[in-house]
């Protein structure tokens, strides 16, 4: 036998290998053979990879559904028409050198569904430049302090007017106002007091409901720590929130003369698209209709319609100016952490429970805090660790959903300054080294150590997910 004939015989023998059945042959089905070694390796690796992704996604849905079922009963509870639900404030900051949408994905996938199905209202505040969250929190507290001082001044003035000497003097020196001024005052009062209750809805021609003002659920709580809530998504957002609390309480009401606009940190985050920014910054929910609507006179509408045609060209420039203002960096802190110990607590915040004079809701620093870290590895050398995290996202989903459920059920604990200032600090290990180096050079708020004053931290509370017994709640 020649070598050519031997090779053909070997080939024929290889072809004859495999499973064959006369019935299959009659139907034209070829002989069944196992794939080659390389194909076996390829399909095994592909099947394992796809199966891991499918299994992890399935487990994430199961975890989310489990916690949704735990809180869904709360959304079915009766609520009167004159009551607004509990409101939670959510602060979202992007990971260093990444998009804001990375942090928003954590909110959309794991936190939002829990709060939504629990019937809890929420407000989202995002930032694209460092310091915006810190400035927003501090400005809210400064605004609260101004309102308290203004209310105290009005009460003092009312007490002075009640004295008989002052009443006699005001009657003797009372000036007459013209009919036109009186009409203007009446019109202004009507605009301020007008609501849709006077025209439609369940309040129309219902004096009892009209007299009943709309009250937030946060007003009726027994303790201020059970009102509202604050969620900080990301270590950076948490740092800025704590700094903003200190700045608002211990800092001055007005900006010092040497305060400058904080220099923007170019490496802090990538710019997202305009659509993402607009959607993120305007994402707020409200379960009640707008109550205060300004009634515009017909003459004013005519004047505005005529002026629109004259100022059409100015609108473009105004829009560009507003866009430029929105991208400006926030002012530098009104007070440095080095001056916390020397600063005095303001008199208007000296009471045990501080409430907003307008809404009677406890102040932001009385509400419990929940910190959610955002793991985000970047870089080529981190690919193996990123792959592992990608296939085990279900553990992170469990952690986030449990924390959000604890926020709904309000499992709180006092703030411990020794350990709780380091919440989500492990997230800093994922920050790029070059970004941290630039942050130290530019004195970024995020890379600096977080300091606090015990007088302020003693009024804070945290959400404690460890108190949530999943089996007990399910039963």
KOLLUM-425088 format. One record per residue (C-alpha): residue in three letters; x, y, z. Coordinates in pm, 1 decimal, m for minus. Example, Ala and Ser with C-alpha at 12.3 -4.5 7.8 and 13.67 -1.06 7.14 Angstrom:
- type, c1, c2, c3
- Ala, 1230.0, m450.0, 780.0
- Ser, 1367.0, m106.0, 714.0
***
This chain:
- type, c1, c2, c3
- Unk, 0.0, 0.0, 0.0
- Unk, 139.7, 336.8, m95.7
- Unk, 155.9, 635.3, 140.2
- Unk, m120.8, 806.5, m56.2
- Unk, m354.0, 511.1, m13.9
- Unk, m272.6, 494.1, 359.6
- Unk, m355.2, 860.1, 416.2
- Unk, m686.3, 822.6, 233.1
- Unk, m771.7, 522.1, 449.8
- Unk, m699.0, 721.7, 764.4
- Unk, m918.8, 1004.5, 636.0
- Unk, m1202.7, 764.1, 561.1
- Unk, m1169.6, 617.4, 907.6
- Unk, m1190.2, 964.0, 1062.3
- Unk, m1501.7, 1037.5, 863.8
- Unk, m1665.0, 713.0, 974.7
- Unk, m1623.9, 810.8, 1342.7
- Unk, m1941.4, 936.6, 1508.3
- Unk, m2292.6, 823.6, 1589.0
- Unk, m2504.1, 690.4, 1303.6
- Unk, m2851.7, 540.4, 1284.4
- Unk, m3019.7, 373.8, 985.2
- Unk, m3337.5, 571.5, 1048.9
- Unk, m3141.2, 898.5, 1045.6
- Unk, m2972.3, 794.7, 723.2
- Unk, m3310.1, 720.3, 566.9
- Unk, m3424.4, 1072.0, 654.9
- Unk, m3104.8, 1224.8, 518.3
- Unk, m2962.3, 1327.4, 856.5
- Unk, m2582.0, 1314.9, 844.7
- Unk, m2368.2, 1131.9, 1095.4
- Unk, m2349.6, 1304.6, 1433.9
- Unk, m1995.2, 1388.5, 1536.6
- Unk, m1844.9, 1577.8, 1830.2
- Unk, m1686.3, 1913.9, 1741.9
- Unk, m1312.2, 1948.0, 1733.4
- Unk, m1096.0, 2038.3, 2031.6
- Unk, m1073.1, 2408.5, 1942.7
- Unk, m1448.0, 2437.4, 1891.5
- Unk, m1509.2, 2265.0, 2223.8
- Unk, m1289.1, 2517.4, 2401.5
- Unk, m1456.5, 2810.0, 2226.0
- Unk, m1813.4, 2701.2, 2304.3
- Unk, m1725.3, 2612.2, 2663.7
- Unk, m1573.0, 2955.1, 2731.7
- Unk, m1857.8, 3135.6, 2554.8
- Unk, m2125.5, 2938.1, 2739.5
- Unk, m1959.5, 2998.3, 3075.5
- Unk, m1929.9, 3372.7, 3011.0
- Unk, m2287.9, 3417.9, 2891.9
- Unk, m2426.6, 3195.3, 3167.1
- Unk, m2246.3, 3398.9, 3432.0
- Unk, m2393.8, 3724.6, 3302.5
- Unk, m2745.5, 3581.2, 3271.9
- Unk, m2731.2, 3429.4, 3620.0
- Unk, m2603.9, 3751.3, 3777.5
- Unk, m2872.9, 3961.1, 3607.0
- Unk, m3139.0, 3714.2, 3716.6
- Unk, m3020.8, 3728.6, 4076.4
- Unk, m3020.8, 4108.7, 4068.5
- Unk, m3385.4, 4109.6, 3957.5
- Unk, m3474.6, 3859.7, 4227.3
- Unk, m3304.2, 4069.2, 4493.8
- Unk, m3474.7, 4387.2, 4374.9
- Unk, m3815.9, 4218.6, 4368.2
- Unk, m3761.3, 4077.3, 4717.2
- Unk, m3703.6, 4419.3, 4871.7
- Unk, m3976.5, 4582.0, 4662.6
- Unk, m4227.3, 4332.6, 4803.7
- Unk, m4108.4, 4420.2, 5153.1
- Unk, m4188.5, 4791.8, 5116.9
- Unk, m4478.3, 4781.9, 4871.0
- Unk, m4739.5, 4753.7, 5143.6
- Unk, m4648.2, 5100.7, 5270.1
- Unk, m4748.9, 5259.4, 4939.7
- Unk, m5096.0, 5104.4, 4972.0
- Unk, m5166.4, 5270.9, 5305.2
- Unk, m5432.3, 5540.9, 5314.6
- Unk, m5314.6, 5901.5, 5290.1
- Unk, m5540.3, 6204.8, 5319.1
- Unk, m5565.2, 6453.8, 5035.3
- Unk, m5420.4, 6729.1, 5252.0
- Unk, m5100.8, 6540.0, 5333.1
- Unk, m4775.7, 6515.6, 5139.8
- Unk, m4558.4, 6204.6, 5171.8
- Unk, m4220.9, 6187.7, 5336.7
- Unk, m3950.2, 6345.7, 5122.7
- Unk, m3591.4, 6226.6, 5086.4
- Unk, m3308.5, 6437.8, 4946.5
- Unk, m3061.8, 6253.7, 4722.9
- Unk, m2715.9, 6396.8, 4651.9
- Unk, m2532.1, 6239.7, 4357.5
- Unk, m2170.0, 6305.9, 4261.2
- Unk, m1981.7, 6146.7, 3969.8
- Unk, m1683.1, 5919.3, 4031.8
- Unk, m1345.0, 6082.7, 3972.2
- Unk, m1255.9, 6108.2, 3605.1
- Unk, m1582.1, 5948.2, 3494.1
- Unk, m1934.2, 6037.2, 3387.4
- Unk, m2215.9, 6144.6, 3616.9
- Unk, m2431.1, 5872.6, 3462.1
- Unk, m2212.5, 5612.3, 3635.4
- Unk, m2345.8, 5722.9, 3974.7
- Unk, m2696.7, 5776.4, 3841.7
- Unk, m2705.9, 5412.0, 3730.5
- Unk, m2669.3, 5310.0, 4094.7
- Unk, m2965.4, 5531.4, 4178.7
- Unk, m3185.1, 5407.4, 3894.9
- Unk, m3109.7, 5036.1, 3927.4
- Unk, m3100.7, 4976.2, 4302.1
- Unk, m3239.8, 5270.1, 4502.1
- Unk, m3510.8, 5443.2, 4301.9
- Unk, m3736.0, 5137.7, 4264.4
- Unk, m3734.8, 5078.5, 4641.4
- Unk, m3834.0, 5436.4, 4727.3
- Unk, m4088.5, 5454.3, 4446.4
- Unk, m4268.8, 5136.2, 4551.2
- Unk, m4263.1, 5250.5, 4913.9
- Unk, m4455.3, 5566.1, 4822.5
- Unk, m4172.9, 5796.8, 4932.1
- Unk, m4111.7, 6127.4, 4758.7
- Unk, m3758.6, 6229.3, 4667.7
- Unk, m3554.6, 6515.8, 4527.3
- Unk, m3231.1, 6462.6, 4335.0
- Unk, m2943.5, 6710.9, 4344.6
- Unk, m2647.7, 6636.7, 4118.6
- Unk, m2316.0, 6804.6, 4062.3
- Unk, m2061.1, 6819.8, 3784.9
- Unk, m1811.3, 7043.3, 3962.5
- Unk, m1667.7, 6987.9, 4304.0
- Unk, m1824.0, 7203.4, 4571.2
- Unk, m2176.5, 7230.8, 4429.9
- Unk, m2326.7, 6989.0, 4682.6
- Unk, m2134.5, 7151.5, 4966.3
- Unk, m2256.4, 7496.1, 4862.1
- Unk, m2617.3, 7375.5, 4817.0
- Unk, m2630.4, 7220.4, 5164.4
- Unk, m2467.5, 7522.3, 5329.4
- Unk, m2696.3, 7763.5, 5144.6
- Unk, m3005.3, 7573.6, 5259.3
- Unk, m2895.8, 7601.6, 5621.3
- Unk, m2807.5, 7969.9, 5580.4
- Unk, m3150.2, 8029.2, 5426.1
- Unk, m3307.9, 7851.1, 5723.0
- Unk, m3114.8, 8069.0, 5965.8
- Unk, m3228.7, 8384.5, 5786.1
- Unk, m3591.4, 8270.4, 5798.4
- Unk, m3567.0, 8199.6, 6171.4
- Unk, m3414.1, 8541.6, 6237.9
- Unk, m3677.0, 8708.2, 6020.2
- Unk, m3956.6, 8526.9, 6204.3
- Unk, m3815.7, 8629.6, 6541.2
- Unk, m3791.1, 8990.9, 6423.0
- Unk, m4153.7, 8990.3, 6306.6
- Unk, m4271.6, 8841.8, 6635.6
- Unk, m4079.3, 9103.4, 6829.4
- Unk, m4227.2, 9375.7, 6613.2
- Unk, m4578.0, 9238.4, 6666.6
- Unk, m4525.2, 9237.4, 7043.1
- Unk, m4413.5, 9599.7, 7029.2
- Unk, m4718.7, 9695.5, 6825.9
- Unk, m4947.8, 9535.6, 7083.7
- Unk, m4835.6, 9780.0, 7349.0
- Unk, m5101.6, 10048.6, 7400.3
- Unk, m4854.4, 10334.2, 7359.6
- Unk, m4746.1, 10213.2, 7016.9
- Unk, m5103.0, 10142.9, 6909.0
- Unk, m5205.1, 10497.1, 7005.6
- Unk, m4907.0, 10641.7, 6822.0
- Unk, m4977.1, 10438.1, 6505.7
- Unk, m5343.8, 10549.8, 6513.1
- Unk, m5245.9, 10914.6, 6555.8
- Unk, m4976.3, 10906.7, 6285.4
- Unk, m5161.6, 10675.3, 6047.0
- Unk, m5128.7, 10790.2, 5688.2
- Unk, m5401.0, 10756.2, 5429.5
- Unk, m5316.3, 10563.8, 5118.6
- Unk, m5460.7, 10633.2, 4777.0
- Unk, m5723.9, 10411.8, 4616.9
- Unk, m5475.2, 10301.9, 4352.8
- Unk, m5227.0, 10186.2, 4617.4
- Unk, m5505.1, 10003.9, 4799.8
- Unk, m5605.3, 9820.8, 4481.6
- Unk, m5244.8, 9724.0, 4416.1
- Unk, m5210.9, 9585.3, 4767.2
- Unk, m5531.1, 9384.3, 4727.6
- Unk, m5414.3, 9247.2, 4392.6
- Unk, m5078.2, 9147.2, 4535.6
- Unk, m5245.9, 8976.6, 4829.3
- Unk, m5477.2, 8789.0, 4592.2
- Unk, m5186.2, 8668.1, 4381.9
- Unk, m5003.6, 8537.9, 4687.8
- Unk, m5307.5, 8362.2, 4833.4
- Unk, m5440.3, 8215.5, 4508.7
- Unk, m5430.6, 7837.6, 4466.9
- Unk, m5598.8, 7590.1, 4237.0
- Unk, m5812.1, 7483.5, 4531.4
- Unk, m6034.8, 7781.4, 4453.7
- Unk, m6111.9, 7661.6, 4101.2
- Unk, m6105.3, 7282.2, 4069.9
- Unk, m6038.0, 6947.7, 4231.9
- Unk, m6164.8, 6808.5, 4559.2
- Unk, m6110.7, 7147.7, 4724.1
- Unk, m6355.8, 7331.6, 4494.7
- Unk, m6653.8, 7460.7, 4695.7
- Unk, m6536.8, 7262.1, 4996.4
- Unk, m6463.6, 7507.7, 5273.7
- Unk, m6350.9, 7237.7, 5515.7
- Unk, m6075.5, 7114.8, 5286.3
- Unk, m5983.7, 7468.5, 5185.3
- Unk, m5927.5, 7562.8, 5546.6
- Unk, m5718.5, 7250.5, 5597.0
- Unk, m5368.5, 7336.3, 5483.1
- Unk, m5143.2, 7088.7, 5305.9
- Unk, m4911.4, 6931.3, 5562.2
- Unk, m4604.9, 6719.3, 5502.1
- Unk, m4577.4, 6380.1, 5665.2
- Unk, m4240.7, 6492.9, 5800.9
- Unk, m4414.8, 6747.8, 6023.7
- Unk, m4616.9, 6487.2, 6214.1
- Unk, m4325.3, 6269.6, 6327.8
- Unk, m4263.7, 6216.3, 6697.7
- Unk, m3887.2, 6267.2, 6668.2
- Unk, m3697.9, 6482.3, 6415.0
- Unk, m3471.9, 6190.4, 6322.1
- Unk, m3777.8, 6015.2, 6174.0
- Unk, m3840.4, 6293.6, 5923.8
- Unk, m3723.7, 6293.7, 5564.2
- Unk, m3379.7, 6152.6, 5500.2
- Unk, m3060.2, 6218.0, 5305.6
- Unk, m2892.1, 5977.2, 5062.3
- Unk, m2534.2, 6051.0, 4955.2
- Unk, m2431.0, 5847.6, 4650.6
- Unk, m2053.5, 5842.3, 4644.3
- Unk, m1777.1, 5921.5, 4890.7
- Unk, m1733.3, 6264.5, 4733.4
- Unk, m2099.6, 6353.6, 4784.6
- Unk, m2077.4, 6244.9, 5149.2
- Unk, m1766.2, 6454.4, 5209.7
- Unk, m1928.4, 6761.7, 5060.1
- Unk, m2250.5, 6705.1, 5256.3
- Unk, m2067.6, 6690.6, 5590.6
- Unk, m1860.0, 6997.1, 5496.8
- Unk, m2174.6, 7181.1, 5387.6
- Unk, m2346.3, 7106.0, 5719.0
- Unk, m2052.4, 7254.2, 5909.9
- Unk, m2027.0, 7554.1, 5679.5
- Unk, m2397.4, 7632.2, 5711.3
- Unk, m2407.4, 7599.1, 6090.3
- Unk, m2069.9, 7737.8, 6198.5
- Unk, m2001.7, 7975.3, 5910.3
- Unk, m2128.2, 8333.0, 5866.8
- Unk, m2454.1, 8417.0, 5692.5
- Unk, m2282.0, 8635.0, 5435.3
- Unk, m1973.5, 8553.8, 5233.6
- Unk, m1649.9, 8695.5, 5378.0
- Unk, m1478.1, 8962.7, 5174.1
- Unk, m1181.2, 8738.6, 5098.6
- Unk, m1402.4, 8458.0, 4963.1
- Unk, m1321.1, 8372.4, 4603.6
- Unk, m1477.8, 8150.0, 4344.5
- Unk, m1333.9, 7801.7, 4379.9
- Unk, m1096.5, 7720.8, 4097.9
- Unk, m1242.3, 7443.2, 3882.2
- Unk, m1065.7, 7110.1, 3903.8
- Unk, m1023.7, 6998.1, 3544.7
- Unk, m973.9, 6634.0, 3629.7
- Unk, m1271.8, 6592.9, 3860.5
- Unk, m1518.9, 6439.1, 3613.5
- Unk, m1591.9, 6413.2, 3246.7
- Unk, m1862.6, 6635.1, 3104.1
- Unk, m2183.0, 6452.2, 3027.3
- Unk, m2409.3, 6532.5, 2736.4
- Unk, m2651.3, 6823.3, 2765.9
- Unk, m2947.6, 6588.8, 2770.9
- Unk, m2808.2, 6388.0, 3060.7
- Unk, m2724.2, 6699.8, 3260.8
- Unk, m3065.8, 6853.9, 3202.0
- Unk, m3243.6, 6533.5, 3295.8
- Unk, m3032.3, 6477.8, 3604.5
- Unk, m3046.8, 6831.3, 3741.3
- Unk, m3420.9, 6865.2, 3691.7
- Unk, m3520.6, 6519.1, 3814.1
- Unk, m3752.0, 6590.0, 4105.3
- Unk, m4078.7, 6429.1, 4194.3
- Unk, m4375.8, 6570.8, 4374.9
- Unk, m4702.3, 6398.5, 4462.7
- Unk, m4902.7, 6717.4, 4504.0
- Unk, m5006.6, 6979.3, 4252.0
- Unk, m4844.8, 7321.4, 4252.0
- Unk, m5022.6, 7533.8, 4505.5
- Unk, m4902.8, 7885.8, 4440.1
- Unk, m4972.5, 8010.9, 4088.8
- Unk, m4924.7, 8372.2, 3998.7
- Unk, m5223.2, 8525.2, 3819.1
- Unk, m5106.7, 8755.9, 3542.4
- Unk, m5330.7, 9040.6, 3438.6
- Unk, m5455.6, 9068.8, 3082.1
- Unk, m5273.0, 9394.1, 3028.0
- Unk, m4948.6, 9233.4, 3138.4
- Unk, m5002.6, 8948.6, 2893.5
- Unk, m5057.3, 9194.9, 2610.2
- Unk, m4747.7, 9388.1, 2705.1
- Unk, m4540.8, 9071.5, 2727.3
- Unk, m4669.6, 8953.7, 2390.1
- Unk, m4567.7, 9283.2, 2232.6
- Unk, m4229.8, 9281.7, 2400.9
- Unk, m4154.5, 8923.6, 2290.5
- Unk, m4125.5, 9031.1, 1929.4
- Unk, m3893.4, 9317.3, 2021.5
- Unk, m3663.4, 9108.5, 2239.0
- Unk, m3646.7, 8787.7, 2037.2
- Unk, m3282.9, 8848.7, 1959.0
- Unk, m3202.4, 8904.9, 2326.7
- Unk, m3333.8, 8562.6, 2429.1
- Unk, m3048.4, 8384.1, 2256.8
- Unk, m2785.4, 8585.2, 2438.5
- Unk, m2970.1, 8544.6, 2769.8
- Unk, m2980.7, 8168.0, 2722.8
- Unk, m2609.2, 8159.5, 2655.9
- Unk, m2548.2, 8370.8, 2964.1
- Unk, m2754.5, 8136.2, 3181.4
- Unk, m2565.5, 7838.2, 3042.4
- Unk, m2234.4, 8002.2, 3129.2
- Unk, m2356.8, 8079.4, 3480.9
- Unk, m2464.0, 7717.8, 3533.2
- Unk, m2111.1, 7597.2, 3456.2
- Unk, m1940.8, 7837.0, 3698.3
- Unk, m1768.8, 7693.3, 4001.2
- Unk, m1930.0, 7749.5, 4342.5
- Unk, m1780.2, 7994.3, 4593.3
- Unk, m1509.2, 7875.2, 4825.9
- Unk, m1621.2, 7765.9, 5176.0
- Unk, m1720.9, 8050.8, 5406.5
- Unk, m1526.2, 7885.5, 5687.6
- Unk, m1225.0, 7654.0, 5696.9
- Unk, m1223.1, 7329.5, 5892.5
- Unk, m935.9, 7476.6, 6096.1
- Unk, m1177.3, 7738.8, 6234.6
- Unk, m1451.7, 7496.0, 6342.7
- Unk, m1334.4, 7484.8, 6704.0
- Unk, m1320.4, 7865.2, 6734.1
- Unk, m1663.1, 7923.6, 6577.2
- Unk, m1968.9, 7969.2, 6798.5
- Unk, m2300.7, 7798.5, 6744.0
- Unk, m2551.3, 8053.4, 6611.5
- Unk, m2821.2, 8164.8, 6851.5
- Unk, m3099.9, 8082.2, 6605.7
- Unk, m2990.8, 7715.7, 6600.4
- Unk, m2945.9, 7678.0, 6975.9
- Unk, m3277.8, 7497.5, 7033.5
- Unk, m3283.1, 7119.9, 7062.7
- Unk, m3499.1, 7077.3, 6751.2
- Unk, m3466.9, 7326.8, 6466.0
- Unk, m3758.2, 7346.2, 6223.1
- Unk, m3828.0, 7546.1, 5911.5
- Unk, m4061.2, 7834.5, 6011.1
- Unk, m4245.9, 7813.2, 5678.0
- Unk, m4304.9, 7436.8, 5653.2
- Unk, m4239.7, 7326.9, 6013.3
- Unk, m4024.0, 7041.7, 5878.4
- Unk, m3714.2, 6954.2, 6086.1
- Unk, m3389.3, 7093.1, 5951.1
- Unk, m3174.8, 6896.5, 5709.5
- Unk, m2910.6, 6813.4, 5970.2
- Unk, m3173.0, 6638.6, 6187.5
- Unk, m3263.8, 6393.5, 5911.2
- Unk, m3090.6, 6052.3, 5892.9
- Unk, m2808.7, 5998.2, 5643.2
- Unk, m2750.5, 5699.8, 5416.5
- Unk, m2415.9, 5668.2, 5236.8
- Unk, m2394.4, 5448.6, 4925.8
- Unk, m2048.9, 5393.5, 4783.1
- Unk, m1993.0, 5378.3, 4406.9
- Unk, m1723.8, 5122.5, 4315.0
- Unk, m1568.0, 5234.1, 3989.4
- Unk, m1235.3, 5096.5, 3871.4
- Unk, m1069.4, 5247.0, 3564.8
- Unk, m751.6, 5156.4, 3383.0
- Unk, m614.9, 4872.2, 3173.7
- Unk, m435.4, 4698.9, 3460.5
- Unk, m760.1, 4678.3, 3659.4
- Unk, m939.1, 4467.4, 3397.0
- Unk, m922.9, 4135.2, 3592.4
- Unk, m1073.6, 4296.8, 3901.5
- Unk, m1334.7, 4475.4, 3689.4
- Unk, m1435.7, 4145.2, 3529.5
- Unk, m1479.7, 3987.7, 3872.3
- Unk, m1695.7, 4277.8, 3989.9
- Unk, m1900.1, 4261.2, 3670.9
- Unk, m1992.2, 3897.9, 3736.2
- Unk, m2070.5, 3958.2, 4106.2
- Unk, m2286.6, 4270.1, 4086.4
- Unk, m2560.2, 4081.2, 4272.3
- Unk, m2374.3, 4127.8, 4601.8
- Unk, m2356.0, 4502.0, 4546.6
- Unk, m2726.3, 4504.1, 4449.6
- Unk, m2808.8, 4325.8, 4775.4
- Unk, m2613.8, 4585.3, 4972.1
- Unk, m2781.4, 4883.7, 4800.7
- Unk, m3135.9, 4745.4, 4813.4
- Unk, m3100.0, 4656.3, 5180.4
- Unk, m2972.6, 5006.3, 5258.0
- Unk, m3263.0, 5168.4, 5070.0
- Unk, m3512.0, 4945.2, 5252.6
- Unk, m3355.6, 5045.0, 5584.8
- Unk, m3409.4, 5407.8, 5485.4
- Unk, m3777.9, 5335.4, 5420.2
- Unk, m3823.4, 5161.2, 5756.7
- Unk, m3609.9, 5427.6, 5930.1
- Unk, m3359.9, 5211.9, 6117.2
- Unk, m3131.0, 5479.6, 6260.0
- Unk, m2835.9, 5511.0, 6494.9
- Unk, m2646.3, 5809.3, 6641.5
- Unk, m2348.5, 5945.2, 6452.2
- Unk, m2012.5, 5823.1, 6581.6
- Unk, m1743.4, 6083.0, 6494.6
- Unk, m1458.7, 5834.7, 6541.6
- Unk, m1573.1, 5589.2, 6275.0
- Unk, m1860.6, 5734.7, 6073.2
- Unk, m1654.4, 6008.3, 5910.6
- Unk, m1483.5, 5726.0, 5719.2
- Unk, m1800.4, 5585.1, 5564.2
- Unk, m1742.9, 5458.8, 5207.6
- Unk, m1372.6, 5538.9, 5243.1
- Unk, m1286.9, 5213.2, 5066.2
- Unk, m1418.2, 5380.3, 4751.6
- Unk, m1110.9, 5605.0, 4750.3
- Unk, m896.6, 5299.1, 4674.2
- Unk, m1057.3, 5289.3, 4327.8
- Unk, m974.2, 5651.4, 4247.8
- Unk, m707.1, 5689.6, 3975.3
- Unk, m362.8, 5775.9, 4109.9
- Unk, m308.1, 6056.2, 3858.9
- Unk, m640.9, 6211.3, 3959.7
- Unk, m551.4, 6198.3, 4329.6
- Unk, m214.5, 6357.0, 4252.8
- Unk, m382.8, 6642.3, 4065.3
- Unk, m627.6, 6679.0, 4353.0
- Unk, m348.6, 6728.3, 4605.9
- Unk, m184.8, 6984.9, 4380.2
- Unk, m510.6, 7179.8, 4341.4
- Unk, m618.8, 7124.1, 4703.9
- Unk, m933.7, 6941.0, 4603.8
- Unk, m1200.1, 6889.8, 4871.2
- Unk, m1229.5, 6522.1, 4787.7
- Unk, m869.0, 6419.5, 4852.4
- Unk, m840.3, 6610.6, 5179.8
- Unk, m909.2, 6447.4, 5513.6
- Unk, m1266.4, 6491.0, 5638.2
- Unk, m1291.1, 6678.7, 5968.1
- Unk, m1590.3, 6758.3, 6184.7
- Unk, m1693.4, 6937.8, 6500.9
- Unk, m1851.3, 6729.3, 6777.4
- Unk, m2110.7, 6999.3, 6844.9
- Unk, m2242.7, 6954.9, 6492.1
- Unk, m2187.6, 6581.8, 6458.2
- Unk, m2379.3, 6512.2, 6779.8
- Unk, m2703.1, 6618.5, 6608.7
- Unk, m2653.5, 6383.1, 6312.2
- Unk, m2793.9, 6032.5, 6270.6
- Unk, m2722.1, 5753.0, 6024.9
- Unk, m2925.5, 5476.8, 5866.3
- Unk, m2816.1, 5138.5, 6003.1
- Unk, m2888.5, 4857.5, 5751.9
- Unk, m2765.7, 4595.5, 6001.3
- Unk, m3087.0, 4644.7, 6202.1
- Unk, m3299.1, 4524.0, 5911.1
- Unk, m3406.8, 4163.7, 5966.3
- Unk, m3506.1, 4048.1, 5618.1
- Unk, m3670.2, 3724.3, 5730.7
- Unk, m3876.0, 3896.4, 5998.6
- Unk, m3999.6, 4164.2, 5757.0
- Unk, m4087.0, 3905.4, 5491.4
- Unk, m4290.1, 3705.7, 5742.8
***
